[in-house]
């Protein structure tokens, strides 16, 4: 909100190349920082500095990006060009969201299975098999972990200790939280890499030439000086 108007004015003065490079890099750095510091015990305050960096990066990205995309469009084609830009942006959002969601689902299955296998070493074999299998299929069937829930449906064997159900609930909560954080780290590596790739691609942006409206004035000034 605060950075975007400043970035827009700077784009009019010095061009968009290095503003976009800076913005995309800060955006990627903020997201990467958020992922690196994420813990199961993290509070919202822990993410504030990283999100501020990402916010500055976003402010330096979207306003200059639109200006750059529209700068060489003839006025009579401005409406069509704006429509194409909006369409491409929406399609990119849908594809990107689907790709990240699919990757997160894949990583959740892997991380939940690994966490469940590691944390249930002390459980009875039949219970452990049900527990691991339940988390392995969690991404397909859905999973809820909270007060009074174990996250997976487990049939306890006859004669099981009274405290086993509560222990399973605690393990289920740990598996869910630790597994989700681990899956998120791998998943967010994709958008960070794409942002850095976009930043590198901005080096191909050519510096804006002198507007046509300024050319006659420059010629007249040069003629007068001569």
N, C-alpha and C positions, 0 to 999 in steps of 0.2 A: 504493500500500500504506500509506503513512504519512498521506497527505492525506485519503483517503476517510473514515476514522472521524471525523476532526475536522470535515470538512464535514457529515457526518451529524448530529453533535451540534449544530453551529451551525444546521442546518436546523430542528431541534426548537425552538431558542430564538428565532431571528429570522425564520424562513421561508426559502423556497427561491429566491425570485425573483432576488435579487441574487447569490446564490451560483452559481446556474445561469448567469446572464449573465456573471459573472466567469470561471467554468469554461469555458464555450463559447468565450469570447473568447480566453482563454489557449490553449486547444486549437488554435483556428484560427491564432493568432499563432505558436505553436510549429511547426506544419506549414508555414506560409508562410515562416518563418525558415529551416527546413530546406531548402526548395526554393530559396530565394534564394542560399544559400551553397553549394549543391551544385556541385561542379566535377568534372571527370574525374580530378583529382589529389587529391580530398578524402580524408581519413582519418576513421576512426570518431570520433576525438577531436574533430574539427571540428564534429560534429553534436550532441555531448553537451549543451551549454547549451540549444540549441533543443529537444532532446528532453526535457530537464528541465522546461522551460516547458510543453510539451505534456502531460507527465505530471501536473504540478500541475493543469492544466486538466481532464484526464480524472478526476482524483480529486475535483474539485469538481463533476463533472457526473453521474456514474452513480449514486452513492448518493442525492443530493438528488432526482434524476429519478425514481427508484423510489418514494421517500417521497412525493413530490408526486402521482404517479399513483395511489397507493394510499390517500391520506389520507382521502378522503371515501367510501371503499368500506365498506359494512356488513360486519361480521365474517362473516356467513353467505355472503357473496358474494366473500370474499377469495380463495378458491382459484380460482374462475372468472376473477376479475379478473387475478390473477397469470398465469394461463394465456394470457389475451388479450394482456397486455403482452409476455410472452415470444414469442408468435406474431408480433405486430406487429414486435418488434425483429428477429426472425430474417428475416422477409420483407423488412424494410428493409435488412438486411445483404446479402441476396441481390441485391435490386434495385440497391443502391448499388454493390456489387462488380461486377455485370454492366455497369452504366453506365460506371463508371470504366475497366473493362477494355476496353470497346468504344472509348471515347475514346482510351485509350492506344494501342490498335492503330492507330486512324486517324492519330494524331499521329506514331507511329513510321514509318509508310509515308511521310508527308510529310517528316519530318525526315531520315530516312535517304536519301531520294531527293535532297533538297537538299544534304546533306553529300557524298553520293557525286558529284553533279554538280560541286560546287565543288572537291573535292579530287583529281579525276581529270583536271584540265585538261591535265596534261602527259603523259598516257598516250596510246598509239596509239588512233586512232578505234575500230577494232573491239573492242579490249580495254575501252575506256571504255564503249561501248554495252552490252557484256555485264555490266560491273560495275554500272552504274546500274540496269539492268533487274533484276539479281539482288537488289539491295537494295530496289527498288520492290516486289518480290514476296515480300520476306523475312517480312513479318508473316503471310502466308498459308501459306507453306511451312516456316517455321521458319528460324532462323539461329544459327550457332555461330561465335564468333570466339575464337581462342586460339592457343596455340603450334602452329605447323605448319598453321594453317588460314587461309584468306583470307576466310571467311565466305560466299562465293558460288563456284559452280563456273564457272571461266573457262577457255576454250580459247585458249591462247596461239598467236599466228600463227607460221608457220615463220620461223626466223631471228631470233626474239625475243632480246634481250640476256639474258645469264645471270642478271643480278640483278633482272630484271623481276618474277619470281614473288615474291621476297622483298619487293620494293617494294609489290606489290599486297597482300601480307599486312599490312604496316604501315599502308597506307592503309585497308584493311578494318577493322582494329582501331580506328583513329581515327574512322572513320565511325560504327562501332557505338557507341562510348562517347560521343562528342559528340552524336550523334543521339539517343541514349537520354536524356541529361540534358536536352536541349532539349524532347523530347517529354514528359518527366516534369513539367517546369515548367508547361506548358500543361494537362496532365491534372490536376495537383493543385490547380489553381485552382478546380475544381468542388467538391471537398469543403470547401475553405476558405470558398468562398462560401456553401455550405449551412450550415456551422457558424455563420457570422456571421448568416445569416438566422434560424437557430434561436435565437441569442442575442437578436436583436431581438424575436422572437415571445414570449420569456419576459416581456417587459414586460406582456403580457396576463394573466399569472398574478395572481390575486387573493390578497390577504393572508389567511392562515388565520384563521378566526374562533375564538371561544372554544369549546373542546370542550364537548359537552353535559353531560358529567359534572361540569364546573366550575360550570354554571349554578345548580343548587340551592344549592351552597355560597355562591355570590356573593349570591343572594337572601336566604339566611338571615343572612349577615353584615350586609347592608344593613338588614334588619329589626331586628336587634339594636342596630345603631348608632342607628337612629331611636328 
